[in-house]
């Protein structure tokens, strides 16, 4: 009886070692493939169907200096409370959208900016990224401001889509994330 138990224990132990070995091999191969995929360097012998893996390699192209300057001017104009400079980059026929509001021309944008400047001060815009191709692009920036009445500082992360026409902003839409920033102020568009 003892002999049968010893043999069964040896078989179970051998099966466990075999299973653990197979699991380690699978883990090693999958780790290798995940690393290779992340680096966009699949080995030649990896016969994986094209539908299994879709990779898009993003090649950073240099930003058009005119677009870079336009984005920097917009950030600076908001920081210096300069509504004339803000609208200078917009075309006559334009659309400026922030959550809850749409401004359909330069005059409406100027009025909205001046209303904002009446309530907030110490606006700081930090440009994180600009992506542009042709006349379209996206901006990622961080925004902070101080409410003039309460002194409360609000922060937000902002993603912006824009479209240019003849070098002027035709479309500007902001997607503002106050949730991921502390001390957000729900009354501010930022």
N, CA, C and O atoms as a DFTB+ gen file, in Angstrom:
760 C
 N C O
     1  1       0.817      -1.177       0.000
     2  2       0.000       0.000       0.000
     3  2       0.866       1.247       0.000
     4  3       0.596       2.209      -0.719
     5  1       1.944       1.216       0.843
     6  2       2.842       2.359       0.885
     7  2       3.496       2.566      -0.464
     8  3       3.689       3.703      -0.896
     9  1       3.830       1.504      -1.118
    10  2       4.494       1.578      -2.412
    11  2       3.580       2.252      -3.444
    12  3       4.051       3.060      -4.245
    13  1       2.296       1.934      -3.434
    14  2       1.343       2.536      -4.368
    15  2       1.221       4.033      -4.092
    16  3       1.191       4.833      -5.027
    17  1       1.149       4.422      -2.797
    18  2       1.052       5.831      -2.440
    19  2       2.294       6.582      -2.880
    20  3       2.186       7.699      -3.384
    21  1       3.463       6.000      -2.702
    22  2       4.716       6.651      -3.106
    23  2       4.728       6.835      -4.615
    24  3       5.114       7.897      -5.102
    25  1       4.313       5.824      -5.360
    26  2       4.285       5.924      -6.816
    27  2       3.288       6.988      -7.270
    28  3       3.571       7.748      -8.196
    29  1       2.104       7.045      -6.612
    30  2       1.116       8.062      -6.958
    31  2       1.650       9.462      -6.652
    32  3       1.483      10.386      -7.449
    33  1       2.282       9.609      -5.510
    34  2       2.857      10.905      -5.145
    35  2       3.944      11.320      -6.139
    36  3       4.043      12.490      -6.508
    37  1       4.766      10.341      -6.572
    38  2       5.804      10.647      -7.550
    39  2       5.178      11.068      -8.873
    40  3       5.663      12.006      -9.507
    41  1       4.100      10.390      -9.310
    42  2       3.423      10.751     -10.551
    43  2       2.794      12.141     -10.439
    44  3       2.899      12.949     -11.362
    45  1       2.139      12.419      -9.305
    46  2       1.545      13.742      -9.113
    47  2       2.619      14.822      -9.123
    48  3       2.443      15.883      -9.722
    49  1       3.705      14.546      -8.469
    50  2       4.811      15.493      -8.421
    51  2       5.377      15.711      -9.824
    52  3       5.645      16.846     -10.218
    53  1       5.557      14.629     -10.573
    54  2       6.070      14.743     -11.939
    55  2       5.089      15.529     -12.805
    56  3       5.503      16.371     -13.603
    57  1       3.786      15.259     -12.651
    58  2       2.777      16.009     -13.410
    59  2       2.804      17.492     -13.051
    60  3       2.683      18.347     -13.929
    61  1       2.961      17.798     -11.775
    62  2       3.028      19.199     -11.360
    63  2       4.258      19.876     -11.958
    64  3       4.168      21.000     -12.451
    65  1       5.382      19.214     -11.918
    66  2       6.609      19.780     -12.489
    67  2       6.417      20.008     -13.982
    68  3       6.796      21.053     -14.511
    69  1       5.829      19.029     -14.658
    70  2       5.581      19.162     -16.089
    71  2       4.654      20.357     -16.368
    72  3       4.937      21.160     -17.257
    73  1       3.557      20.479     -15.620
    74  2       2.598      21.572     -15.809
    75  2       3.244      22.926     -15.513
    76  3       3.031      23.899     -16.237
    77  1       4.026      22.974     -14.451
    78  2       4.711      24.226     -14.120
    79  2       5.707      24.589     -15.221
    80  3       5.835      25.759     -15.582
    81  1       6.402      23.600     -15.746
    82  2       7.356      23.848     -16.833
    83  2       6.648      24.380     -18.066
    84  3       7.112      25.337     -18.685
    85  1       5.530      23.770     -18.426
    86  2       4.756      24.230     -19.590
    87  2       4.273      25.662     -19.343
    88  3       4.354      26.506     -20.235
    89  1       3.774      25.936     -18.139
    90  2       3.289      27.282     -17.817
    91  2       4.420      28.299     -17.931
    92  3       4.208      29.407     -18.422
    93  1       5.606      27.935     -17.486
    94  2       6.749      28.851     -17.567
    95  2       7.131      29.109     -19.020
    96  3       7.466      30.239     -19.375
    97  1       7.087      28.097     -19.855
    98  2       7.399      28.265     -21.274
    99  2       6.367      29.172     -21.927
   100  3       6.721      30.078     -22.681
   101  1       5.094      28.930     -21.641
   102  2       4.025      29.772     -22.202
   103  2       4.201      31.211     -21.730
   104  3       4.093      32.140     -22.530
   105  1       4.467      31.406     -20.452
   106  2       4.671      32.744     -19.913
   107  2       5.868      33.420     -20.582
   108  3       5.799      34.598     -20.932
   109  1       6.939      32.697     -20.756
   110  2       8.136      33.258     -21.397
   111  2       7.875      33.672     -22.833
   112  3       8.277      34.758     -23.251
   113  1       7.207      32.816     -23.590
   114  2       6.898      33.124     -24.989
   115  2       5.946      34.316     -25.057
   116  3       6.141      35.221     -25.868
   117  1       4.914      34.319     -24.206
   118  2       3.966      35.436     -24.248
   119  2       4.634      36.734     -23.830
   120  3       4.348      37.785     -24.404
   121  1       5.522      36.683     -22.841
   122  2       6.250      37.889     -22.439
   123  2       7.114      38.398     -23.583
   124  3       7.188      39.603     -23.824
   125  1       7.772      37.473     -24.290
   126  2       8.609      37.848     -25.429
   127  2       7.774      38.500     -26.522
   128  3       8.169      39.521     -27.083
   129  1       6.604      37.903     -26.830
   130  2       5.747      38.463     -27.876
   131  2       5.180      39.821     -27.477
   132  3       5.129      40.736     -28.299
   133  1       4.757      39.959     -26.226
   134  2       4.218      41.238     -25.778
   135  2       5.291      42.317     -25.879
   136  3       5.017      43.420     -26.352
   137  1       6.502      42.010     -25.441
   138  2       7.598      42.971     -25.544
   139  2       7.909      43.274     -26.997
   140  3       8.134      44.433     -27.349
   141  1       7.928      42.269     -27.840
   142  2       8.204      42.478     -29.256
   143  2       7.117      43.316     -29.913
   144  3       7.405      44.204     -30.715
   145  1       5.865      43.027     -29.569
   146  2       4.757      43.794     -30.147
   147  2       4.842      45.240     -29.692
   148  3       4.671      46.158     -30.494
   149  1       5.105      45.448     -28.404
   150  2       5.195      46.810     -27.888
   151  2       6.301      47.596     -28.584
   152  3       6.185      48.805     -28.784
   153  1       7.355      46.911     -28.942
   154  2       8.470      47.565     -29.637
   155  2       8.320      47.500     -31.147
   156  3       9.204      47.940     -31.882
   157  1       7.196      46.951     -31.613
   158  2       6.905      46.819     -33.039
   159  2       7.997      46.024     -33.762
   160  3       8.394      46.373     -34.874
   161  1       8.476      44.955     -33.122
   162  2       9.534      44.139     -33.700
   163  2       9.194      42.661     -33.566
   164  3       9.848      41.939     -32.813
   165  1       8.203      42.218     -34.274
   166  2       7.858      40.803     -34.220
   167  2       8.940      39.987     -34.902
   168  3       9.454      40.403     -35.940
   169  1       9.300      38.844     -34.353
   170  2      10.283      37.999     -35.012
   171  2       9.733      37.458     -36.323
   172  3       8.522      37.285     -36.467
   173  1      10.596      37.196     -37.257
   174  2      10.194      36.732     -38.587
   175  2       9.421      35.415     -38.508
   176  3       8.538      35.166     -39.328
   177  1       9.746      34.580     -37.535
   178  2       9.098      33.271     -37.446
   179  2       7.764      33.328     -36.697
   180  3       7.110      32.294     -36.558
   181  1       7.343      34.483     -36.216
   182  2       6.066      34.572     -35.515
   183  2       4.952      34.592     -36.556
   184  3       4.624      35.636     -37.121
   185  1       4.388      33.429     -36.792
   186  2       3.345      33.286     -37.810
   187  2       1.984      33.624     -37.217
   188  3       1.139      32.747     -37.039
   189  1       1.781      34.892     -36.915
   190  2       0.526      35.324     -36.347
   191  2      -0.317      35.941     -37.451
   192  3       0.208      36.668     -38.295
   193  1      -1.610      35.664     -37.459
   194  2      -2.448      36.259     -38.500
   195  2      -2.482      37.779     -38.358
   196  3      -2.445      38.315     -37.250
   197  1      -2.552      38.460     -39.496
   198  2      -2.564      39.921     -39.487
   199  2      -3.735      40.480     -38.696
   200  3      -3.625      41.563     -38.121
   201  1      -4.851      39.767     -38.654
   202  2      -6.014      40.273     -37.932
   203  2      -5.820      40.210     -36.419
   204  3      -6.565      40.854     -35.680
   205  1      -4.847      39.455     -35.951
   206  2      -4.617      39.327     -34.519
   207  2      -3.944      40.567     -33.944
   208  3      -4.259      40.982     -32.828
   209  1      -3.031      41.154     -34.686
   210  2      -2.262      42.279     -34.175
   211  2      -2.359      43.433     -35.159
   212  3      -2.048      43.288     -36.341
   213  1      -2.791      44.565     -34.661
   214  2      -2.820      45.770     -35.477
   215  2      -1.910      46.779     -34.815
   216  3      -2.152      47.190     -33.681
   217  1      -0.891      47.169     -35.498
   218  2       0.064      48.137     -34.951
   219  2       0.060      49.382     -35.821
   220  3       0.108      49.299     -37.048
   221  1       0.001      50.517     -35.182
   222  2       0.120      51.783     -35.880
   223  2       1.338      52.491     -35.300
   224  3       1.357      52.851     -34.123
   225  1       2.314      52.682     -36.104
   226  2       3.508      53.362     -35.653
   227  2       3.312      54.848     -35.867
   228  3       3.034      55.293     -36.981
   229  1       3.456      55.615     -34.798
   230  2       3.308      57.050     -34.890
   231  2       4.683      57.645     -35.116
   232  3       5.572      57.536     -34.271
   233  1       4.842      58.270     -36.256
   234  2       6.099      58.964     -36.534
   235  2       5.873      60.434     -36.237
   236  3       5.047      61.095     -36.866
   237  1       6.613      60.924     -35.277
   238  2       6.484      62.331     -34.925
   239  2       7.070      63.178     -36.046
   240  3       8.258      63.104     -36.358
   241  1       6.211      63.973     -36.631
   242  2       6.661      64.881     -37.666
   243  2       6.890      66.241     -37.025
   244  3       6.233      66.587     -36.044
   245  1       7.807      67.002     -37.568
   246  2       8.012      68.337     -37.002
   247  2       6.731      69.160     -37.146
   248  3       6.045      69.092     -38.167
   249  1       6.429      69.923     -36.127
   250  2       5.230      70.761     -36.141
   251  2       5.503      71.977     -37.020
   252  3       6.569      72.590     -36.955
   253  1       4.520      72.303     -37.833
   254  2       4.590      73.511     -38.647
   255  2       4.829      74.689     -37.704
   256  3       4.060      74.882     -36.762
   257  1       5.874      75.474     -37.937
   258  2       6.178      76.588     -37.023
   259  2       5.020      77.584     -36.890
   260  3       4.856      78.197     -35.835
   261  1       4.221      77.751     -37.943
   262  2       3.071      78.658     -37.860
   263  2       2.035      78.140     -36.870
   264  3       1.433      78.919     -36.130
   265  1       1.827      76.821     -36.858
   266  2       0.879      76.220     -35.913
   267  2       1.431      76.314     -34.501
   268  3       0.703      76.653     -33.568
   269  1       2.712      76.017     -34.340
   270  2       3.360      76.114     -33.022
   271  2       3.204      77.533     -32.467
   272  3       2.843      77.712     -31.304
   273  1       3.471      78.519     -33.289
   274  2       3.360      79.913     -32.850
   275  2       1.922      80.288     -32.525
   276  3       1.671      81.014     -31.563
   277  1       0.975      79.797     -33.321
   278  2      -0.432      80.079     -33.058
   279  2      -0.854      79.523     -31.698
   280  3      -1.526      80.211     -30.928
   281  1      -0.466      78.289     -31.401
   282  2      -0.813      77.669     -30.117
   283  2      -0.173      78.451     -28.970
   284  3      -0.814      78.712     -27.952
   285  1       1.092      78.821     -29.145
   286  2       1.776      79.593     -28.100
   287  2       1.127      80.962     -27.912
   288  3       1.016      81.440     -26.783
   289  1       0.696      81.602     -29.007
   290  2       0.001      82.904     -28.903
   291  2      -1.311      82.754     -28.136
   292  3      -1.644      83.585     -27.291
   293  1      -2.059      81.677     -28.439
   294  2      -3.320      81.465     -27.738
   295  2      -3.080      81.288     -26.236
   296  3      -3.777      81.889     -25.419
   297  1      -2.103      80.471     -25.878
   298  2      -1.799      80.249     -24.456
   299  2      -1.420      81.575     -23.789
   300  3      -1.922      81.899     -22.713
   301  1      -0.545      82.326     -24.423
   302  2      -0.074      83.603     -23.872
   303  2      -1.227      84.612     -23.762
   304  3      -1.313      85.344     -22.777
   305  1      -2.109      84.655     -24.767
   306  2      -3.229      85.598     -24.742
   307  2      -4.160      85.304     -23.567
   308  3      -4.649      86.230     -22.919
   309  1      -4.405      84.033     -23.290
   310  2      -5.242      83.693     -22.135
   311  2      -4.519      84.052     -20.840
   312  3      -5.149      84.537     -19.899
   313  1      -3.223      83.824     -20.777
   314  2      -2.466      84.140     -19.563
   315  2      -2.396      85.647     -19.299
   316  3      -2.364      86.072     -18.144
   317  1      -2.374      86.447     -20.352
   318  2      -2.245      87.900     -20.200
   319  2      -3.587      88.621     -20.321
   320  3      -3.624      89.850     -20.371
   321  1      -4.676      87.876     -20.367
   322  2      -6.027      88.438     -20.450
   323  2      -6.173      89.374     -21.653
   324  3      -6.689      90.484     -21.529
   325  1      -5.712      88.911     -22.811
   326  2      -5.722      89.730     -24.019
   327  2      -6.740      89.165     -25.013
   328  3      -6.397      88.344     -25.863
   329  1      -7.988      89.610     -24.900
   330  2      -9.043      89.081     -25.766
   331  2      -8.822      89.455     -27.231
   332  3      -9.213      88.699     -28.120
   333  1      -8.202      90.606     -27.499
   334  2      -7.912      90.983     -28.896
   335  2      -6.934      89.998     -29.531
   336  3      -7.083      89.626     -30.696
   337  1      -5.944      89.583     -28.766
   338  2      -4.973      88.618     -29.300
   339  2      -5.623      87.247     -29.491
   340  3      -5.292      86.534     -30.439
   341  1      -6.536      86.876     -28.606
   342  2      -7.228      85.588     -28.757
   343  2      -7.959      85.554     -30.089
   344  3      -7.787      84.612     -30.862
   345  1      -8.771      86.562     -30.369
   346  2      -9.582      86.524     -31.587
   347  2      -8.779      86.825     -32.855
   348  3      -9.257      86.560     -33.958
   349  1      -7.584      87.366     -32.717
   350  2      -6.765      87.668     -33.898
   351  2      -6.429      86.402     -34.685
   352  3      -6.242      86.469     -35.899
   353  1      -6.350      85.256     -34.021
   354  2      -6.018      83.997     -34.694
   355  2      -7.245      83.306     -35.301
   356  3      -7.097      82.305     -36.002
   357  1      -8.442      83.820     -35.046
   358  2      -9.666      83.184     -35.538
   359  2     -10.123      83.820     -36.847
   360  3      -9.934      85.012     -37.088
   361  1     -10.736      82.970     -37.691
   362  2     -11.328      83.487     -38.928
   363  2     -12.653      84.167     -38.580
   364  3     -13.192      83.972     -37.491
   365  1     -13.171      84.964     -39.515
   366  2     -14.442      85.658     -39.270
   367  2     -15.582      84.662     -39.060
   368  3     -16.424      84.855     -38.183
   369  1     -15.608      83.618     -39.848
   370  2     -16.606      82.548     -39.720
   371  2     -15.938      81.417     -38.937
   372  3     -15.134      80.671     -39.496
   373  1     -16.260      81.285     -37.658
   374  2     -15.579      80.275     -36.839
   375  2     -16.537      79.716     -35.796
   376  3     -17.631      80.236     -35.581
   377  1     -16.093      78.647     -35.159
   378  2     -16.850      78.037     -34.073
   379  2     -15.868      77.683     -32.960
   380  3     -14.880      76.985     -33.189
   381  1     -16.151      78.172     -31.755
   382  2     -15.344      77.918     -30.560
   383  2     -16.264      77.213     -29.572
   384  3     -17.276      77.775     -29.154
   385  1     -15.916      75.979     -29.196
   386  2     -16.786      75.164     -28.336
   387  2     -16.036      74.762     -27.077
   388  3     -14.937      74.212     -27.138
   389  1     -16.649      75.045     -25.937
   390  2     -16.199      74.511     -24.648
   391  2     -17.409      73.808     -24.053
   392  3     -18.535      74.107     -24.451
   393  1     -17.221      72.881     -23.112
   394  2     -18.370      72.179     -22.565
   395  2     -19.464      73.153     -22.093
   396  3     -19.236      74.012     -21.241
   397  1     -20.636      72.987     -22.667
   398  2     -21.777      73.799     -22.285
   399  2     -21.945      75.097     -23.056
   400  3     -22.951      75.781     -22.873
   401  1     -20.994      75.463     -23.916
   402  2     -21.106      76.738     -24.637
   403  2     -20.543      76.631     -26.051
   404  3     -19.579      75.911     -26.311
   405  1     -21.182      77.376     -26.955
   406  2     -20.725      77.499     -28.346
   407  2     -20.681      78.982     -28.692
   408  3     -21.637      79.718     -28.449
   409  1     -19.572      79.403     -29.256
   410  2     -19.411      80.785     -29.683
   411  2     -19.168      80.742     -31.185
   412  3     -18.242      80.078     -31.650
   413  1     -20.008      81.457     -31.950
   414  2     -20.056      81.278     -33.396
   415  2     -19.329      82.331     -34.215
   416  3     -19.336      82.257     -35.444
   417  1     -18.706      83.301     -33.578
   418  2     -17.930      84.275     -34.342
   419  2     -16.930      84.959     -33.411
   420  3     -16.932      84.728     -32.202
   421  1     -16.082      85.800     -33.990
   422  2     -15.027      86.450     -33.212
   423  2     -15.599      87.312     -32.089
   424  3     -15.046      87.337     -30.989
   425  1     -16.687      88.013     -32.350
   426  2     -17.269      88.893     -31.334
   427  2     -17.777      88.090     -30.137
   428  3     -17.564      88.492     -28.993
   429  1     -18.444      86.964     -30.385
   430  2     -18.913      86.118     -29.286
   431  2     -17.737      85.551     -28.489
   432  3     -17.803      85.457     -27.263
   433  1     -16.666      85.174     -29.183
   434  2     -15.475      84.658     -28.493
   435  2     -14.873      85.752     -27.619
   436  3     -14.510      85.504     -26.469
   437  1     -14.770      86.953     -28.160
   438  2     -14.205      88.077     -27.393
   439  2     -15.040      88.352     -26.151
   440  3     -14.480      88.537     -25.071
   441  1     -16.366      88.385     -26.275
   442  2     -17.242      88.631     -25.120
   443  2     -17.076      87.539     -24.061
   444  3     -17.027      87.826     -22.865
   445  1     -16.990      86.280     -24.514
   446  2     -16.809      85.167     -23.567
   447  2     -15.471      85.290     -22.846
   448  3     -15.393      85.070     -21.637
   449  1     -14.421      85.641     -23.581
   450  2     -13.099      85.789     -22.971
   451  2     -13.108      86.928     -21.948
   452  3     -12.554      86.782     -20.858
   453  1     -13.725      88.048     -22.287
   454  2     -13.766      89.183     -21.362
   455  2     -14.595      88.865     -20.118
   456  3     -14.269      89.330     -19.025
   457  1     -15.660      88.079     -20.272
   458  2     -16.434      87.632     -19.102
   459  2     -15.569      86.745     -18.209
   460  3     -15.599      86.854     -16.984
   461  1     -14.806      85.877     -18.842
   462  2     -13.895      85.008     -18.090
   463  2     -12.872      85.855     -17.331
   464  3     -12.647      85.626     -16.143
   465  1     -12.249      86.835     -18.002
   466  2     -11.220      87.663     -17.375
   467  2     -11.782      88.508     -16.229
   468  3     -11.044      88.876     -15.315
   469  1     -13.075      88.816     -16.271
   470  2     -13.703      89.564     -15.179
   471  2     -13.812      88.717     -13.910
   472  3     -13.839      89.253     -12.802
   473  1     -13.874      87.391     -14.077
   474  2     -14.024      86.484     -12.933
   475  2     -12.736      85.834     -12.458
   476  3     -12.613      85.490     -11.283
   477  1     -11.769      85.662     -13.365
   478  2     -10.572      84.879     -13.040
   479  2      -9.297      85.650     -13.339
   480  3      -9.260      86.530     -14.199
   481  1      -8.265      85.296     -12.610
   482  2      -6.951      85.908     -12.786
   483  2      -5.877      84.829     -12.635
   484  3      -6.182      83.670     -12.350
   485  1      -4.652      85.216     -12.826
   486  2      -3.509      84.290     -12.698
   487  2      -3.694      83.019     -13.529
   488  3      -3.368      81.920     -13.079
   489  1      -4.213      83.178     -14.728
   490  2      -4.378      82.029     -15.620
   491  2      -3.001      81.574     -16.079
   492  3      -2.165      82.381     -16.487
   493  1      -2.785      80.275     -16.003
   494  2      -1.513      79.682     -16.434
   495  2      -1.836      78.521     -17.359
   496  3      -2.606      77.627     -17.006
   497  1      -1.239      78.542     -18.547
   498  2      -1.447      77.485     -19.536
   499  2      -0.100      76.822     -19.812
   500  3       0.866      77.491     -20.180
   501  1      -0.042      75.515     -19.634
   502  2       1.180      74.758     -19.917
   503  2       0.894      73.828     -21.085
   504  3       0.103      72.893     -20.967
   505  1       1.538      74.090     -22.202
   506  2       1.347      73.269     -23.399
   507  2       2.107      71.963     -23.211
   508  3       3.314      71.968     -22.967
   509  1       1.399      70.848     -23.325
   510  2       2.008      69.526     -23.168
   511  2       2.351      68.893     -24.509
   512  3       3.402      68.269     -24.658
   513  1       1.453      69.058     -25.491
   514  2       1.690      68.401     -26.781
   515  2       0.874      69.081     -27.868
   516  3      -0.245      69.540     -27.637
   517  1       1.455      69.134     -29.051
   518  2       0.761      69.628     -30.235
   519  2       0.926      68.564     -31.314
   520  3       2.036      68.105     -31.584
   521  1      -0.173      68.184     -31.918
   522  2      -0.155      67.239     -33.039
   523  2      -0.866      67.926     -34.186
   524  3      -1.980      68.422     -34.017
   525  1      -0.243      67.962     -35.345
   526  2      -0.884      68.634     -36.475
   527  2      -0.518      67.944     -37.774
   528  3       0.599      67.460     -37.959
   529  1      -1.478      67.916     -38.652
   530  2      -1.242      67.408     -39.992
   531  2      -2.127      68.217     -40.929
   532  3      -3.351      68.226     -40.794
   533  1      -1.506      68.882     -41.862
   534  2      -2.265      69.732     -42.775
   535  2      -2.906      70.871     -42.023
   536  3      -2.235      71.605     -41.297
   537  1      -4.213      71.020     -42.197
   538  2      -4.920      72.131     -41.557
   539  2      -5.671      71.712     -40.292
   540  3      -6.484      72.478     -39.777
   541  1      -5.407      70.503     -39.788
   542  2      -6.075      70.018     -38.581
   543  2      -5.050      69.638     -37.533
   544  3      -3.906      69.307     -37.843
   545  1      -5.487      69.693     -36.284
   546  2      -4.561      69.305     -35.236
   547  2      -5.231      69.153     -33.891
   548  3      -6.444      69.302     -33.744
   549  1      -4.393      68.850     -32.912
   550  2      -4.845      68.675     -31.538
   551  2      -3.791      69.248     -30.604
   552  3      -2.595      69.247     -30.897
   553  1      -4.269      69.726     -29.495
   554  2      -3.400      70.303     -28.473
   555  2      -3.774      69.658     -27.149
   556  3      -4.943      69.384     -26.878
   557  1      -2.773      69.425     -26.344
   558  2      -3.012      68.990     -24.969
   559  2      -2.318      70.009     -24.083
   560  3      -1.113      70.230     -24.195
   561  1      -3.102      70.633     -23.190
   562  2      -2.467      71.567     -22.264
   563  2      -3.119      71.496     -20.907
   564  3      -4.232      70.992     -20.756
   565  1      -2.406      72.012     -19.916
   566  2      -2.927      72.094     -18.557
   567  2      -3.251      73.554     -18.279
   568  3      -2.571      74.458     -18.763
   569  1      -4.282      73.765     -17.506
   570  2      -4.815      75.101     -17.263
   571  2      -4.986      75.287     -15.767
   572  3      -5.456      74.381     -15.079
   573  1      -4.611      76.445     -15.258
   574  2      -4.944      76.785     -13.874
   575  2      -5.370      78.248     -13.833
   576  3      -4.993      79.043     -14.694
   577  1      -6.153      78.586     -12.832
   578  2      -6.715      79.930     -12.711
   579  2      -7.053      80.182     -11.254
   580  3      -7.146      79.250     -10.455
   581  1      -7.236      81.449     -10.916
   582  2      -7.648      81.836      -9.574
   583  2      -8.930      82.647      -9.668
   584  3      -9.002      83.621     -10.418
   585  1      -9.935      82.247      -8.911
   586  2     -11.188      82.980      -8.858
   587  2     -10.940      84.287      -8.107
   588  3     -10.440      84.267      -6.983
   589  1     -11.286      85.425      -8.720
   590  2     -11.017      86.737      -8.122
   591  2     -11.773      86.938      -6.805
   592  3     -11.240      87.560      -5.886
   593  1     -12.986      86.432      -6.697
   594  2     -13.798      86.646      -5.494
   595  2     -13.370      85.748      -4.338
   596  3     -13.256      86.201      -3.199
   597  1     -13.135      84.469      -4.640
   598  2     -12.882      83.504      -3.564
   599  2     -11.398      83.203      -3.343
   600  3     -11.015      82.715      -2.279
   601  1     -10.572      83.490      -4.335
   602  2      -9.157      83.147      -4.229
   603  2      -8.883      81.674      -4.479
   604  3      -7.740      81.225      -4.387
   605  1      -9.934      80.919      -4.798
   606  2      -9.775      79.479      -5.032
   607  2      -9.047      79.239      -6.354
   608  3      -9.370      79.837      -7.380
   609  1      -8.063      78.353      -6.301
   610  2      -7.308      77.979      -7.497
   611  2      -7.948      76.728      -8.087
   612  3      -8.198      75.752      -7.380
   613  1      -8.210      76.769      -9.394
   614  2      -8.776      75.626     -10.109
   615  2      -7.766      75.146     -11.137
   616  3      -6.999      75.934     -11.691
   617  1      -7.777      73.848     -11.380
   618  2      -6.881      73.253     -12.374
   619  2      -7.675      72.301     -13.252
   620  3      -8.665      71.710     -12.820
   621  1      -7.226      72.164     -14.490
   622  2      -7.882      71.233     -15.407
   623  2      -6.886      70.797     -16.468
   624  3      -5.921      71.499     -16.772
   625  1      -7.144      69.627     -17.017
   626  2      -6.420      69.156     -18.187
   627  2      -7.345      69.380     -19.369
   628  3      -8.557      69.194     -19.258
   629  1      -6.779      69.779     -20.499
   630  2      -7.599      70.191     -21.628
   631  2      -7.031      69.599     -22.909
   632  3      -5.833      69.696     -23.176
   633  1      -7.905      68.986     -23.693
   634  2      -7.542      68.513     -25.033
   635  2      -8.356      69.335     -26.018
   636  3      -9.555      69.537     -25.825
   637  1      -7.710      69.805     -27.063
   638  2      -8.339      70.715     -28.012
   639  2      -8.167      70.166     -29.417
   640  3      -7.073      69.750     -29.797
   641  1      -9.241      70.163     -30.184
   642  2      -9.177      69.859     -31.613
   643  2      -9.357      71.170     -32.352
   644  3     -10.180      72.000     -31.965
   645  1      -8.585      71.359     -33.419
   646  2      -8.744      72.593     -34.178
   647  2      -8.620      72.325     -35.668
   648  3      -8.031      71.337     -36.107
   649  1      -9.205      73.256     -36.434
   650  2      -9.100      73.218     -37.881
   651  2      -8.807      74.635     -38.354
   652  3      -9.423      75.595     -37.889
   653  1      -7.872      74.757     -39.271
   654  2      -7.488      76.054     -39.806
   655  2      -8.020      76.222     -41.223
   656  3      -8.210      75.251     -41.955
   657  1      -8.255      77.471     -41.588
   658  2      -8.625      77.811     -42.955
   659  2      -7.859      79.089     -43.303
   660  3      -8.049      80.133     -42.678
   661  1      -7.003      78.986     -44.297
   662  2      -6.155      80.118     -44.694
   663  2      -5.337      80.640     -43.514
   664  3      -5.158      81.849     -43.363
   665  1      -4.842      79.725     -42.680
   666  2      -3.984      80.097     -41.562
   667  2      -4.711      80.621     -40.336
   668  3      -4.067      80.982     -39.351
   669  1      -6.035      80.672     -40.371
   670  2      -6.818      81.156     -39.234
   671  2      -7.655      80.009     -38.666
   672  3      -7.991      79.059     -39.372
   673  1      -7.984      80.117     -37.383
   674  2      -8.764      79.070     -36.722
   675  2     -10.220      79.165     -37.172
   676  3     -10.885      80.185     -36.990
   677  1     -10.689      78.075     -37.761
   678  2     -12.081      77.976     -38.204
   679  2     -12.912      77.214     -37.160
   680  3     -14.092      77.496     -36.954
   681  1     -12.259      76.244     -36.511
   682  2     -12.937      75.371     -35.543
   683  2     -11.990      75.129     -34.377
   684  3     -10.820      74.802     -34.578
   685  1     -12.499      75.292     -33.152
   686  2     -11.717      75.083     -31.926
   687  2     -12.647      74.442     -30.921
   688  3     -13.610      75.072     -30.484
   689  1     -12.381      73.199     -30.543
   690  2     -13.245      72.499     -29.581
   691  2     -12.396      71.953     -28.443
   692  3     -11.406      71.254     -28.660
   693  1     -12.805      72.286     -27.229
   694  2     -12.064      71.883     -26.038
   695  2     -12.809      70.788     -25.278
   696  3     -14.028      70.841     -25.112
   697  1     -12.049      69.802     -24.824
   698  2     -12.556      68.716     -23.985
   699  2     -11.820      68.853     -22.661
   700  3     -10.662      68.453     -22.539
   701  1     -12.490      69.414     -21.688
   702  2     -11.864      69.804     -20.429
   703  2     -12.121      68.740     -19.371
   704  3     -13.260      68.327     -19.151
   705  1     -11.050      68.305     -18.723
   706  2     -11.139      67.290     -17.678
   707  2     -10.773      67.924     -16.346
   708  3      -9.596      68.101     -16.031
   709  1     -11.796      68.265     -15.565
   710  2     -11.570      68.839     -14.239
   711  2     -11.460      67.750     -13.187
   712  3     -10.924      67.980     -12.103
   713  1     -11.966      66.564     -13.503
   714  2     -12.012      65.486     -12.523
   715  2     -10.637      65.003     -12.107
   716  3     -10.426      64.651     -10.946
   717  1      -9.688      64.983     -13.058
   718  2      -8.371      64.443     -12.726
   719  2      -7.486      65.480     -12.058
   720  3      -6.388      65.155     -11.607
   721  1      -7.944      66.725     -11.987
   722  2      -7.182      67.779     -11.323
   723  2      -7.848      68.104      -9.998
   724  3      -9.074      68.131      -9.897
   725  1      -7.041      68.347      -8.994
   726  2      -7.580      68.679      -7.675
   727  2      -8.085      70.114      -7.667
   728  3      -7.693      70.924      -8.507
   729  1      -8.947      70.418      -6.722
   730  2      -9.457      71.772      -6.494
   731  2     -10.145      72.363      -7.713
   732  3     -10.022      73.563      -7.962
   733  1     -10.867      71.553      -8.480
   734  2     -11.542      72.125      -9.647
   735  2     -12.683      73.017      -9.220
   736  3     -13.295      72.831      -8.168
   737  1     -12.949      73.988     -10.065
   738  2     -14.025      74.927      -9.819
   739  2     -15.117      74.679     -10.842
   740  3     -14.908      74.962     -12.022
   741  1     -16.267      74.167     -10.450
   742  2     -17.301      73.825     -11.423
   743  2     -17.882      75.021     -12.165
   744  3     -18.494      74.830     -13.215
   745  1     -17.719      76.249     -11.668
   746  2     -18.293      77.396     -12.358
   747  2     -17.398      77.913     -13.484
   748  3     -17.854      78.699     -14.315
   749  1     -16.154      77.494     -13.526
   750  2     -15.232      77.948     -14.561
   751  2     -15.316      77.025     -15.775
   752  3     -15.500      75.817     -15.621
   753  1     -15.183      77.582     -16.983
   754  2     -15.117      76.689     -18.149
   755  2     -13.831      75.882     -18.134
   756  3     -13.701      74.920     -18.891
   757  1     -12.885      76.251     -17.295
   758  2     -11.635      75.519     -17.172
   759  2     -11.555      74.998     -15.789
   760  3     -10.579      74.337     -15.433
